[in-house]
């Protein structure tokens, strides 16, 4: 099955990542270092959030060029190893298609 979500001529693939991490200060530099790699895989935007009640729970909303590239990145052994080394304990990735934008 081929996934390609478009809105006009712009591809609109979003990826929601939810992570439990051991320590934000340890994890954040690894996240920052991987920005270039995300771009190489077609990622071009990331919104980073922390849980008010648990600063070691992180939610990231990524914008990606297409599903195939996003899937390759998030399933890559290099990412899994980097997350493990950065202290990520629980990782959940959900692929999303924007269907509406409202206030």
Secondary structure by P-SEA (a helix, b strand, c coil): cbbbbbcccbbbbbbbbbbccccaaaaaaaaaaaaaaaaaacccbbbbbbbcccccbbbbbbbbccaaaaaaaaacaaaaaaaaaacccbbbbbbbbbccccc
